[in-house]
Amino acid sequence: MAQLEHIEAIEKRLWSAADTLRANSNFAANEFFMPVMGLIFLRHAYSRYLAVKDDVLKSLPSRGGRTREPTKEDFSARGAVFLRPEAQFDYLVSLPDSANRADAIIKAMESIEADYETLKGVLPKEEYNELDNEILGALLRKLNPEELKKMSGDVFGRIYEYFLTQFAGTKAHDGGEFFTPVSLVSFIARVLETDSGVVLDPACGSGGMFVQSARVVERQNQNPTEKLTFFGMEKNATTIRLAKMNLAVHGLEGDIAKAITYYEDPHELVGKADFVMANPPFNVDEIDADKIKNDPRLPFGLPSVNDKGKVSNGNYVWISYFYSYLNEHGRAGFVMAAGAESAGRGDALVRRKLVETGDVDIMVSIRSNFFYTRSVPCVLWFIDRGKPGQLDDRASHGQPSPPAPLPQGEGSGADTLIDVQDTPPSPLGRGVGVRAVGHYPVREVDHYRGGYDFSGLLKRARELRAQQTTAEMMFWELVRDRRFMGLKFRRQHQYGDYVLDFYCDSCKLAVELDGEIHEDTKRHDHKRDAYLTSCGLHVLRFKNSELLESTQEVFDKIARAVSPSPSGRGVGGEGDVAALDRRRHVLMIDARNVYRKVTRKINDFSPEQEQNLLAIVWLYRGETKRYKELLAYYRKNGEDEAAEWLEERFPDGHYRDVEGLVKAVSLDEIAANDWSLTPGRYVGVAETDDGDEDFAEKFATLHEELRKLNAEAATLAKKIDANFKELMG
């Protein structure tokens, strides 16, 4: 931790120095970007060069007493770039003031381009002629502090990434669109397990996806250049230069084509990629529908088109493209704007077809402020065309069955929400599949919809907890704190559009206690129960009088409903995961409460948080051995807090649904939710422990403690005053 803090201080100092020097040059911020990144590239390359140099020299073969000269292949095999003497940073730093530093830097860049064909014409050169010789000297020295040479690990790799983020923050280049937060890219690569094959990024930016996928291979002590082949597309020439530099500094090479991906497919990789990784532009509304309507990369058809002939939102064009590039065992992981996972109209139709393939694997919600230039939240999508759990006959059984028909006609529908704007039929032929903008009662024919703001329901749930009926208070006393069969119940639990009286997630059981008013709401209750049943829940209804007068009989019925096994899944047994048909489920992770603050405006994952989210994926995949090895590593290295976070949620070391964090959701439930893929809709909200003590009691206790503290303070003041008077005589 001390080293991390030290590095952070160095990063800030280096950036401040570079920015100060920019102010003393003729360059604007966007013009200063490439020359500075060029020097950062050289310094980073030199660090990686030195880290492997001794091992390379020791491994070189000898013949006749002569050892052959090292080549770029020797260094690439160890994830480093080969540098001739004139390109080594120490040589550039040592140049006297009488030397032409610009010329020397240009020659250094040319020597690298001579060894790396993919870098020809890429590295900055002539720009250095515009910088004063003294400014260049100062900048070289600032980027080569003595303290960095004493640190372990890929320190300058961190600094390289830091400078990328800072330039993104200053909008020095395209508003920072070239940069994806490292913690997100790393997580995507590790979930995909990019171990070998073709890696494609159709919106590659600075190439971070390639670097992180290579690190997956490096963790296995293998050479990424032998295991992975990189292809990228990018429309901005400057960003392409940056991507190629980023690859080269890590000893990697890739074929990055200049192309507008909406209309061009230069690599012709449809159906051929092992991995697709991307962070495409969000919510683009300028794609010409006529130009792409027959594109083979749209297997699910065009999404919505506006009256100007433009695709209304390009998110599902990107998603379709990513899917189309995958081979039959391919995996994709990409960043998408929050809201795309529940978009309506033509987007919803595309999403339904995608979900019906059974290839959607994992969805992860990320809170806002992970990006340096975007404050909006996002969602990570994972697709796996080789996902296990293959159905016997995908041709006939690959689509989920819609819920049972619901009763028609007018009714109360009082606790249901709808958007009064834009209400086309949902993919199921009922309801509306669009985001709500307000809370309004609806007719019973309009049932459940996706994508809403549930703040009103959550408030209502809290109100109901504070206004429990006598029967509800009695039931809660008997089941809370796992008092009944060791099952965890939640009271007034929000599920979709509804608030359930009591809910046990591990056995998918809803218990409703009905007062006299329910004699007049039977039609509505039937509709509600039909929906909950379609989602896989078992609903038990009891009259208040039943519970109060025949308590034992009520709980006997509940016991029979959850025996012999509470649910068949989600209870943590290894067999449960093995029995789970992953082709018929999507893992939903709501990670919006998993983050650390980097600055007041920027969030990311700590290494432990990233690792623990990955551990959840392992458990879902049945990889309990890896999970246990991680816990052992945590304990051995004193990372007890990280270990406890996992053990609290997965106490038996096997996957289970965790309220407010993760849930394996069936395709039937997704269909019942108008094909929404929003994790928060399914995992629920982790209930705060406000049920064990009445709020009035808590407030009274706090008030009494404050009264005592005030009394003690008054007594102490009197003593001080008396002592002061005594001293003064």
C-alpha positions in Angstrom: 0.0 0.0 0.0 2.8 2.4 0.8 4.4 1.8 -2.6 0.9 2.4 -4.3 0.6 5.8 -2.5 4.2 6.6 -3.5 3.5 5.8 -7.1 0.3 8.0 -7.0 2.4 10.9 -5.8 5.0 10.4 -8.5 2.2 10.2 -11.2 0.7 13.5 -10.1 4.2 15.1 -10.0 5.1 13.8 -13.5 1.8 15.0 -14.9 2.2 18.4 -13.3 5.7 18.8 -14.7 4.5 17.8 -18.2 1.6 20.2 -18.1 3.9 23.0 -16.9 6.3 22.4 -19.7 3.3 22.4 -22.2 2.5 25.9 -20.9 6.1 26.9 -21.9 5.8 25.5 -25.4 4.0 26.5 -28.6 1.7 23.5 -28.3 -2.0 23.5 -27.4 -3.1 20.7 -25.1 -4.3 18.5 -28.0 -1.0 19.1 -29.9 1.2 18.3 -26.8 -0.6 15.0 -26.4 1.4 12.9 -29.0 5.0 14.2 -28.2 4.4 13.6 -24.5 2.9 10.2 -25.0 5.8 9.4 -27.4 8.3 10.0 -24.5 6.1 8.1 -22.0 6.1 5.3 -24.6 9.9 5.3 -24.8 10.3 5.4 -21.0 7.7 2.6 -20.5 9.4 0.6 -23.2 12.8 1.0 -21.5 11.4 -0.2 -18.2 10.0 -3.3 -19.8 13.2 -3.8 -21.7 15.4 -3.6 -18.6 13.0 -6.0 -16.7 13.7 -8.9 -19.1 17.1 -8.0 -20.5 19.2 -10.2 -18.2 16.9 -13.2 -18.8 17.1 -12.7 -22.5 20.9 -12.5 -22.6 21.2 -15.6 -20.5 18.9 -17.6 -22.8 20.7 -16.7 -26.1 22.4 -19.7 -27.8 26.1 -19.8 -28.4 28.1 -21.3 -31.2 31.9 -21.4 -31.5 32.2 -19.3 -28.4 30.1 -16.5 -29.9 26.6 -15.6 -28.6 24.1 -14.4 -31.1 22.7 -10.9 -30.9 19.3 -10.5 -29.3 16.3 -9.8 -31.6 12.9 -8.3 -31.1 11.4 -11.9 -31.0 13.5 -12.6 -27.9 12.0 -9.6 -26.1 8.4 -10.1 -27.5 8.4 -13.6 -26.0 8.7 -11.9 -22.6 6.2 -9.1 -23.2 8.8 -6.3 -23.9 9.9 -4.2 -26.8 13.4 -4.5 -28.3 15.4 -1.3 -28.0 18.7 -0.5 -29.8 21.2 1.6 -27.8 20.1 4.9 -29.4 16.5 4.2 -28.4 17.2 3.5 -24.7 16.0 6.2 -22.3 19.2 6.5 -20.2 21.1 7.4 -23.4 18.6 10.2 -24.2 18.6 11.6 -20.7 22.4 11.7 -20.6 22.7 13.9 -23.7 24.4 17.3 -22.9 22.7 20.6 -23.6 24.9 21.0 -26.6 23.3 18.0 -28.3 20.2 18.2 -30.5 17.8 16.3 -28.3 15.0 16.5 -30.9 17.2 14.9 -33.5 18.2 12.2 -31.0 14.6 11.4 -30.1 13.6 11.2 -33.8 16.5 8.8 -34.4 15.3 6.7 -31.5 11.8 6.5 -32.9 13.1 5.6 -36.3 15.2 2.7 -34.9 12.1 1.2 -33.3 10.0 1.6 -36.5 12.8 -0.2 -38.4 12.4 -3.2 -36.2 8.6 -3.1 -35.9 6.8 -3.0 -39.2 3.5 -2.2 -37.6 4.9 1.0 -36.2 6.2 2.5 -39.4 4.9 6.1 -39.6 3.2 5.7 -36.2 5.6 7.1 -33.6 5.8 10.9 -33.2 9.0 12.4 -34.6 8.8 15.8 -36.3 6.7 17.2 -33.4 9.9 17.3 -31.3 11.5 19.9 -33.6 8.8 22.3 -32.3 10.0 21.9 -28.7 12.8 24.0 -27.1 16.0 21.9 -26.5 16.0 22.9 -22.8 12.3 22.0 -22.4 13.0 18.6 -24.0 15.9 18.0 -21.6 13.8 18.9 -18.6 10.9 16.7 -19.7 13.3 13.7 -20.3 14.7 14.2 -16.8 11.3 14.6 -15.2 10.2 11.3 -16.8 13.2 9.5 -15.4 13.1 10.0 -11.6 15.6 8.0 -9.6 13.0 6.6 -7.2 11.2 4.8 -10.0 14.2 2.7 -10.7 14.0 1.3 -7.2 10.4 0.1 -7.4 9.2 -3.3 -8.3 6.5 -4.3 -10.8 5.3 -2.7 -14.0 5.4 0.8 -12.4 5.8 2.7 -15.7 3.0 0.7 -17.1 0.8 2.3 -14.4 2.2 5.7 -15.2 1.5 5.2 -18.9 -2.1 4.4 -18.2 -2.2 7.4 -15.8 -1.2 9.8 -18.5 -3.8 8.3 -20.8 -6.5 9.0 -18.2 -5.2 12.5 -17.6 -5.2 13.4 -21.3 -8.7 11.9 -21.4 -9.7 14.1 -18.5 -8.4 17.2 -20.2 -10.2 16.2 -23.4 -6.9 16.5 -25.3 -8.1 14.0 -27.8 -11.7 13.3 -28.9 -13.1 13.9 -25.4 -11.2 10.9 -24.0 -13.1 8.4 -26.1 -9.9 6.4 -26.7 -9.6 5.3 -23.0 -11.5 2.6 -21.2 -10.9 2.3 -17.4 -8.3 -0.3 -16.7 -10.3 -2.0 -14.0 -13.2 -2.6 -16.4 -11.0 -3.8 -19.2 -9.2 -6.2 -16.9 -12.4 -7.6 -15.5 -13.8 -8.2 -19.0 -10.6 -10.0 -20.1 -10.5 -12.2 -17.0 -14.2 -13.2 -17.3 -13.7 -14.1 -21.0 -10.5 -16.0 -20.1 -8.7 -14.9 -23.3 -6.3 -17.8 -23.3 -5.8 -18.3 -27.1 -7.2 -17.4 -30.5 -8.3 -14.4 -32.4 -9.2 -11.3 -30.4 -11.2 -8.6 -32.2 -12.0 -5.1 -31.0 -14.2 -3.3 -33.5 -13.8 0.0 -31.6 -10.3 -0.5 -30.3 -9.4 3.0 -29.1 -6.0 2.9 -27.4 -5.9 -0.9 -27.5 -6.4 -1.5 -23.8 -8.6 -4.6 -24.5 -5.6 -6.2 -26.3 -3.2 -5.5 -23.5 -5.4 -6.9 -20.8 -6.2 -10.0 -22.8 -2.5 -10.6 -23.2 -2.1 -10.3 -19.4 -4.5 -13.2 -19.0 -2.0 -15.3 -21.0 1.0 -13.9 -19.1 -0.6 -15.0 -15.8 -0.4 -18.5 -17.1 3.3 -18.1 -17.8 2.8 -18.3 -21.5 3.8 -16.0 -24.4 0.8 -14.0 -25.6 2.4 -13.4 -29.0 2.2 -17.2 -29.6 -1.3 -17.6 -28.2 -3.3 -14.5 -29.4 -3.8 -12.7 -32.7 -5.2 -9.1 -32.5 -7.4 -7.3 -34.9 -8.8 -3.9 -34.4 -10.9 -1.2 -36.1 -10.8 2.5 -35.3 -11.8 5.5 -37.3 -9.4 8.1 -35.8 -5.9 8.1 -37.2 -4.3 9.5 -34.0 -6.0 6.9 -31.9 -4.7 4.2 -34.2 -1.2 5.5 -33.6 -1.8 5.4 -29.9 -3.1 1.8 -30.0 -0.1 0.6 -32.0 2.2 2.2 -29.5 0.4 0.7 -26.6 0.7 -2.8 -28.2 4.3 -2.4 -29.1 5.4 -1.3 -25.6 4.0 -4.6 -24.3 5.8 -6.6 -27.0 2.6 -7.1 -28.9 1.6 -6.6 -32.5 -1.8 -6.3 -34.1 -3.6 -5.5 -37.3 -5.5 -2.3 -36.6 -7.4 -1.0 -39.6 -8.7 2.5 -40.2 -12.4 2.0 -40.7 -15.9 3.2 -39.8 -17.1 0.0 -38.4 -20.8 0.7 -39.0 -20.2 0.4 -42.8 -16.9 -1.4 -43.2 -15.6 -4.8 -42.2 -11.9 -4.8 -43.4 -10.9 -7.9 -41.5 -13.8 -10.0 -42.7 -14.1 -11.9 -39.4 -17.8 -12.7 -39.3 -18.1 -16.1 -37.6 -14.3 -16.4 -37.1 -13.4 -14.5 -33.8 -12.7 -16.4 -30.6 -13.1 -13.3 -28.5 -14.7 -9.9 -29.1 -13.9 -7.1 -26.7 -15.1 -3.5 -27.0 -16.2 -0.2 -25.5 -18.1 1.3 -28.5 -19.5 4.8 -28.7 -22.8 5.0 -26.7 -26.2 5.9 -28.1 -25.1 7.0 -31.6 -28.0 8.2 -33.7 -26.3 8.9 -37.0 -26.0 5.5 -38.6 -27.6 5.4 -42.1 -30.1 2.5 -42.0 -30.2 2.1 -45.7 -26.4 1.4 -45.9 -26.5 -1.4 -43.3 -29.9 -3.0 -43.7 -28.5 -5.9 -45.6 -25.3 -6.3 -43.6 -24.6 -9.9 -42.7 -23.5 -8.6 -39.3 -27.1 -8.0 -38.3 -28.4 -11.5 -37.7 -31.3 -10.3 -35.7 -32.3 -7.5 -38.1 -32.3 -3.8 -37.9 -33.2 -2.1 -34.6 -35.5 1.0 -34.6 -35.2 3.4 -37.5 -36.4 7.0 -37.3 -38.1 9.1 -39.9 -34.8 10.5 -41.2 -33.7 7.0 -42.2 -31.2 6.8 -39.3 -30.9 4.0 -36.8 -32.5 5.6 -33.7 -29.8 4.3 -31.4 -26.7 2.4 -32.5 -26.3 0.3 -29.4 -28.0 -2.7 -30.9 -26.1 -2.3 -34.1 -22.9 -2.7 -32.1 -24.3 -5.6 -30.1 -25.4 -7.4 -33.2 -22.0 -6.9 -34.9 -20.2 -8.2 -31.8 -22.4 -11.4 -31.8 -21.9 -12.0 -35.5 -18.1 -12.0 -35.3 -18.0 -14.9 -32.8 -17.4 -18.4 -34.0 -19.5 -21.3 -32.6 -17.5 -21.3 -29.3 -16.7 -17.6 -29.2 -17.1 -15.3 -26.3 -17.7 -11.5 -26.2 -17.4 -8.9 -23.4 -18.2 -5.3 -24.0 -19.3 -2.1 -22.3 -22.7 -0.6 -23.1 -24.6 2.4 -21.9 -26.9 1.7 -19.0 -30.5 1.6 -20.3 -29.6 -0.4 -23.5 -30.4 -3.6 -21.6 -34.0 -2.6 -21.3 -34.6 -0.4 -24.3 -37.9 -0.8 -26.1 -39.4 -0.9 -29.6 -37.0 -2.3 -32.3 -34.2 -2.6 -29.7 -36.4 -4.9 -27.6 -37.1 -7.2 -30.6 -33.4 -7.5 -31.3 -32.7 -8.2 -27.6 -35.4 -10.9 -27.5 -33.9 -12.7 -30.4 -30.4 -12.5 -28.8 -31.7 -13.8 -25.5 -33.6 -16.6 -27.1 -30.3 -18.0 -28.5 -29.3 -18.9 -25.0 -25.9 -17.2 -25.6 -26.2 -14.3 -23.2 -24.1 -15.3 -20.3 -23.5 -12.5 -17.7 -24.7 -9.0 -17.2 -23.0 -6.7 -14.7 -24.2 -3.2 -13.7 -21.5 -0.6 -13.0 -22.2 2.6 -11.1 -21.5 6.0 -12.5 -18.2 7.9 -12.6 -16.0 5.0 -13.7 -15.1 6.9 -16.9 -13.0 10.0 -16.9 -15.1 11.8 -19.4 -18.5 10.2 -18.8 -20.3 10.3 -15.5 -23.1 7.9 -16.6 -23.4 4.3 -15.3 -22.8 1.4 -17.7 -23.4 -2.3 -18.0 -20.9 -5.0 -18.9 -22.4 -7.6 -21.3 -20.9 -11.1 -21.7 -22.0 -13.5 -24.5 -20.8 -17.1 -24.7 -21.8 -19.1 -27.8 -20.2 -22.2 -26.4 -21.9 -21.9 -23.0 -22.5 -25.3 -21.4 -25.9 -26.7 -20.7 -26.9 -27.3 -24.3 -30.5 -28.1 -24.7 -31.5 -31.4 -26.3 -33.0 -29.7 -29.3 -32.2 -26.0 -29.7 -34.3 -25.8 -32.8 -37.5 -26.6 -31.0 -36.7 -25.7 -27.4 -34.3 -22.8 -27.8 -37.1 -20.2 -27.0 -38.5 -19.7 -23.5 -42.2 -20.2 -23.1 -44.2 -17.1 -22.4 -46.0 -16.9 -19.1 -49.5 -18.4 -18.7 -52.3 -16.3 -20.1 -53.4 -13.6 -17.8 -57.0 -12.5 -17.0 -58.3 -9.7 -19.2 -60.6 -6.8 -18.3 -60.6 -3.9 -16.1 -59.3 -4.0 -12.5 -57.5 -2.0 -9.9 -53.9 -2.5 -10.9 -53.1 0.1 -8.2 -49.6 -0.9 -7.5 -48.5 -1.2 -11.1 -46.6 1.4 -13.1 -46.6 2.5 -16.7 -45.2 5.1 -19.0 -48.0 6.9 -20.8 -45.6 7.8 -23.7 -44.6 5.5 -26.5 -46.5 2.3 -25.7 -46.1 -0.2 -28.5 -46.9 -3.9 -27.9 -44.2 -5.8 -26.0 -42.4 -8.8 -27.6 -44.9 -11.0 -25.7 -47.8 -9.2 -27.3 -49.0 -7.5 -24.1 -47.8 -4.7 -21.9 -45.3 -2.1 -22.9 -41.6 -2.6 -23.2 -40.4 0.9 -22.6 -38.9 2.9 -19.7 -41.4 4.6 -17.5 -41.2 8.4 -16.9 -44.0 8.5 -14.3 -46.1 6.4 -12.0 -49.6 5.8 -13.2 -52.3 3.2 -12.6 -52.8 0.8 -15.5 -55.4 -1.5 -16.8 -55.0 -5.2 -16.0 -54.3 -6.0 -19.7 -51.1 -4.0 -19.3 -49.1 -6.3 -17.0 -45.5 -6.2 -16.2 -42.9 -4.0 -17.9 -39.2 -3.5 -17.8 -36.8 -0.6 -17.1 -38.5 1.4 -14.4 -37.4 3.7 -11.6 -38.6 1.9 -8.5 -37.9 4.7 -6.0 -41.6 4.9 -5.4 -42.0 1.3 -4.6 -39.0 1.2 -2.3 -40.4 4.1 -0.4 -43.7 2.3 -0.2 -42.0 -0.9 1.1 -40.4 1.1 3.9 -43.7 2.6 4.8 -45.3 -0.9 5.0 -42.6 -2.1 7.2 -43.4 0.7 9.6 -47.1 0.0 9.5 -47.3 -3.8 9.9 -50.6 -5.4 10.8 -50.8 -7.6 13.9 -50.6 -10.7 11.7 -47.6 -9.4 9.9 -45.8 -8.5 13.2 -46.5 -12.0 14.5 -45.2 -13.7 11.3 -42.1 -11.6 11.3 -41.3 -12.5 14.9 -41.5 -16.2 14.0 -39.4 -16.1 10.9 -36.8 -13.3 11.3 -33.1 -14.1 12.0 -33.6 -17.5 10.3 -35.8 -18.8 13.2 -37.9 -20.9 10.8 -36.1 -23.9 9.2 -33.0 -21.7 9.0 -34.5 -19.8 6.1 -33.9 -16.1 5.5 -37.1 -14.2 5.0 -37.4 -10.5 4.0 -40.5 -8.4 4.8 -42.1 -6.0 2.3 -39.8 -7.1 -0.4 -39.9 -5.4 -3.8 -40.1 -7.9 -6.7 -40.7 -6.3 -10.1 -43.7 -4.1 -10.0 -44.9 -5.6 -6.7 -44.2 -5.5 -3.0 -44.4 -8.9 -1.4 -45.4 -9.3 2.2 -42.7 -11.9 2.9 -40.2 -13.4 0.6 -37.6 -16.2 0.9 -35.1 -16.0 -2.0 -33.4 -19.3 -1.4 -36.6 -21.2 -1.8 -38.3 -18.7 -4.2 -41.3 -18.5 -1.8 -43.7 -15.5 -1.4 -46.0 -15.5 1.6 -49.0 -13.1 1.4 -51.1 -12.3 4.5 -54.5 -11.0 3.4 -56.8 -8.7 5.3 -60.5 -8.1 4.6 -59.7 -5.7 1.7 -58.5 -8.7 -0.4 -62.1 -9.9 -0.7 -62.5 -7.1 -3.2 -59.2 -7.5 -5.0 -59.3 -11.2 -6.0 -58.9 -10.5 -9.7 -55.9 -8.3 -9.1 -54.4 -10.8 -6.7 -54.9 -13.6 -9.3 -53.1 -11.5 -11.9 -50.3 -10.7 -9.5 -49.9 -14.4 -8.5 -49.9 -15.5 -12.1 -47.0 -13.2 -12.9 -45.0 -14.3 -9.8 -45.6 -17.9 -10.7 -44.3 -17.3 -14.2 -41.1 -16.0 -12.7 -40.6 -19.3 -10.8 -42.0 -18.2 -7.4 -44.2 -20.3 -5.2 -47.0 -18.1 -3.8 -48.8 -19.0 -0.6 -51.7 -16.9 0.6 -53.2 -16.9 4.1 -55.9 -14.8 5.7 -54.8 -12.8 8.7 -57.3 -14.8 10.8 -55.7 -18.1 9.7 -52.3 -17.1 11.0 -53.7 -15.7 14.3 -56.0 -18.6 15.0 -54.2 -21.6 13.4 -50.5 -20.6 13.5 -49.1 -24.1 13.6 -51.2 -25.2 10.6 -50.0 -22.2 8.5 -46.4 -23.0 9.2 -46.9 -26.7 8.5 -48.1 -25.7 5.1 -45.1 -23.5 4.5 -42.8 -26.3 5.7 -44.3 -28.7 3.2 -43.9 -26.2 0.4 -40.2 -25.9 1.0 -39.4 -29.5 1.6 -37.4 -31.6 1.0 -35.2 -28.9 -0.7 -36.0 -25.2 -0.5 -35.6 -24.6 -4.2 -33.4 -26.9 -6.1 -31.0 -24.1 -6.8 -29.6 -21.1 -5.1 -29.1 -23.0 -1.8 -25.4 -23.4 -2.3 -25.0 -27.1 -3.0 -22.6 -28.1 -5.7 -25.2 -30.3 -7.3 -27.5 -27.2 -7.6 -25.0 -25.5 -9.8 -24.3 -28.6 -11.8 -28.0 -29.1 -12.4 -28.5 -25.5 -13.5 -28.9 -25.2 -17.3 -26.8 -22.2 -18.0 -28.2 -22.0 -21.5 -31.5 -21.3 -19.9 -30.1 -18.8 -17.4 -28.3 -15.4 -17.3 -26.1 -14.5 -14.4 -27.1 -11.0 -13.2 -24.6 -9.1 -11.1 -25.5 -5.7 -9.6 -22.0 -4.3 -8.8 -23.1 -0.7 -8.3 -22.2 -0.9 -4.6 -18.9 -2.5 -5.3 -16.3 0.3 -5.9 -13.7 2.5 -4.4 -13.3 6.2 -4.8 -10.1 7.3 -6.6 -10.9 10.9 -6.6 -14.0 12.9 -5.7 -15.3 12.4 -9.2 -13.7 9.1 -10.3 -14.5 5.5 -9.1 -13.0 2.2 -10.0 -12.5 -1.4 -8.6 -9.8 -2.2 -6.2 -7.8 -5.3 -7.2 -9.6 -7.2 -4.4 -13.1 -6.0 -5.6 -12.3 -7.0 -9.2 -11.1 -10.4 -8.0 -14.1 -11.0 -5.8 -16.5 -10.2 -8.6 -14.6 -12.7 -10.7 -14.8 -15.2 -7.9 -18.6 -15.0 -8.2 -18.4 -15.9 -11.8 -16.1 -18.9 -10.9 -18.7 -20.2 -8.4 -21.5 -19.8 -11.0 -19.4 -21.9 -13.4 -18.8 -24.5 -10.7 -15.1 -23.7 -10.3 -15.0 -24.1 -6.6 -11.4 -25.1 -6.5 -10.3 -21.7 -7.8 -12.5 -20.1 -5.3 -11.0 -22.0 -2.4 -7.5 -21.3 -3.6 -8.3 -17.6 -3.7 -9.6 -17.7 -0.1 -6.4 -19.5 0.9 -4.3 -16.8 -0.8 -6.2 -14.0 0.9 -5.7 -15.6 4.3 -2.0 -16.3 3.7 -1.4 -12.7 2.6 -3.4 -11.0 5.4 -6.3 -10.0 3.1 -8.9 -11.0 5.6 -11.4 -8.3 4.7 -11.6 -9.5 1.1 -11.9 -13.1 2.2 -14.7 -12.2 4.7 -16.6 -10.4 2.0 -16.8 -13.6 0.0 -17.4 -15.9 2.9 -20.2 -13.8 4.2 -22.1 -14.1 0.9 -21.0 -17.7 -0.1 -20.5 -19.4 3.3 -20.3 -22.9 2.0 -18.1 -22.1 -1.0 -20.7 -22.7 -3.6 -22.8 -20.5 -5.8 -26.1 -19.1 -4.5 -28.2 -16.1 -5.3 -27.4 -13.2 -3.0 -30.1 -10.5 -2.5 -29.0 -7.2 -3.9 -25.9 -8.6 -5.6 -26.3 -11.6 -7.8 -28.9 -13.9 -9.2 -29.1 -16.7 -11.9 -32.2 -15.7 -13.8 -34.1 -18.1 -16.0 -35.0 -17.2 -19.6 -38.7 -17.6 -18.6 -38.3 -14.9 -16.0 -36.5 -12.7 -18.5 -39.4 -13.2 -21.0 -41.9 -12.3 -18.3 -40.0 -9.1 -17.8 -40.3 -8.1 -21.4 -36.8 -9.4 -22.1 -35.1 -6.8 -19.9 -31.5 -7.6 -19.0 -31.2 -5.0 -16.2 -29.5 -6.8 -13.3 -31.1 -4.6 -10.6 -34.5 -5.7 -11.8 -33.8 -9.2 -10.7 -31.3 -9.2 -7.9 -33.4 -6.9 -5.7 -32.1 -4.5 -3.1 -30.1 -5.6 -0.1 -32.4 -4.9 2.8 -30.8 -2.8 5.5 -31.2 -4.4 8.9 -33.9 -2.1 10.2 -36.3 -4.7 11.4 -34.8 -5.9 14.7 -35.4 -2.6 16.5 -38.2 -0.1 16.3 -37.1 3.3 14.9 -38.7 5.1 17.9 -36.7 2.8 20.3 -33.5 3.6 18.4 -34.2 7.3 18.5 -35.0 7.2 22.2 -31.7 5.3 22.9 -29.7 7.8 20.9 -31.4 10.7 22.7 -30.7 9.2 26.1 -27.0 8.7 25.2 -26.8 12.3 24.1 -28.5 13.5 27.3 -25.9 11.6 29.3 -23.0 13.0 27.3 -24.4 16.5 27.8 -24.7 15.9 31.5 -21.1 14.7 31.7 -19.9 17.7 29.7 -21.7 20.0 32.1 -20.2 18.3 35.2 -16.7 18.5 33.6 -17.2 22.2 32.8 -18.0 22.9 36.5 -14.9 21.0 37.6 -12.7 23.0 35.2 -14.3 26.3 36.3 -13.8 25.4 40.0 -10.1 24.4 39.4 -9.5 27.6 37.5 -10.9 29.7 40.3 -8.8 27.8 42.8 -5.6 28.4 40.8 -6.4 32.1 40.4 -6.8 32.4 44.2 
